[in-house]
Amino acid sequence: MAALAGLPVQKNDEAVIDIIGMTHDGEGVGRVKGYALFVGGALPGEKVRVKVLKTKKQYGYAKLLDVVQASPDRIAAPCPIYDQCGGCQLQHMSYEGQLAWKRQHVVDVLERIGKLTVVGSSGSGAELGSTAGVVVHPTLGMSEPWRYRNKAQVPIGTAEGGLIGGFYARGSHRIIDMEACLIQDERNDQVVARVKEIGSQLGISAYNEETGRGLLRHVVVKTAFRTGELMLVLVTNGRDIPHRDAWIGSIREQIPAVASIVQNINTKKTNVIFGDETRVLWGRDVIYDYIGNVQFAISARSFYQVNPVQTEVLYGKTVEYAGLTGKETVIDAYCGIGTISLFLAQHADQVYGVEIVKEAIDDARSNAELNGMRNVQFEVGASEDVIPRWKEQGIEADVIVVDPPRKGCDPRLLETILEMKPERVVYVSCNPSTLARDLRVLEDGGYKTVEVQPVDMFPHTVHVECCSLLVRNRKE
């Protein structure tokens, strides 16, 4: 490809640049005569020497050659395979630095995309609507930001006749064997290691993406932090498992905490992990865990937050922002398996949850029953269809809680919220950009964003969750 004319740098050029910021993917941003370069591994405040890899009209990509002047936040990544693996992006940054960057990232998108005025983080938004702008609090981090994940999903391959399992090398589907992942609960690592060992001894074959042959595709382990129960899911390319009884026997013998061994059958040529059919090989079809004092049954396919410690922090903030006194009616617009709904139901008069995935609603109903909660009702469907129907039936919400997927709220749901006119909206978000976009819509429709609390659910990665409180303007 011909070099783009008129650019201050071309491919293979070297330059020394100042890193002035970091993208939402964790790449450092620097400039050469106004031309932006994205540099993986560079931190804000650093002076670095880079080699240009690729140029486009507005920006280019460069490789970090060496750090001329390091940021005080730069540390050595503790994970030995950090450079190869794509799972974490920020291990080379101190944890305090990560928390500060995550807050700043939220502030930047609220100002740039949401056109909101941010007024620091002092005080709380208790004087509802009285402050001139939005309070963005410091990010709530973890006292122990390692080994926090309760679920491992490991692709399986073969090397030198035995089974290997780990992660895909960055930007490829080549499996790199891994003994330990520092953000994974140790028990998950141990179970994966045992399963690889037992499978290798029994001559179990690994699935090959190219040929579509071989049996074991993924090993999925779920660990309940509070109860200590483990679930092992073997994702197989076909129903028949050779030496099935010997395999189950060895797993039970070597991993006594296992309460459930499940097989999921996926014969499709796809990179989606789970297939449609799941069957129990041994034990129960669910394991039990708690968030706060609410108990949840977790099945092989059910979605459950992967960081239980911070989930409790996030949901606690959601309940606080909902401002419940026990008299309110609350609608949870993306309720999943009922996690937030059941938290809210402890403090509200009535909670209505809606979710488009039927299996999740089945789980939500069983979880409500499990906790003896009668003041919560779940319905399958899209929020933007179900909530207007509830309104016609005379259901008025004092508070609406939304926890949408990364793409944010459906525009019709935002319209529905504006028509319902709840006193408060609590918006839980896993993507600051779509949060900022949606807050702008709600602000234009008569709400004020009072405060935003970033929560670090995924330390050492670029992801940040936020809990935001909006109140209805009193002018109407």
Order of alpha helices (4+ residues) and beta strands (2+ residues): beta-beta-beta-beta-beta-alpha-beta-beta-beta-beta-alpha-beta-beta-alpha-beta-beta-beta-beta-alpha-beta-alpha-beta-alpha-beta-alpha-beta-alpha-beta-alpha-beta-beta
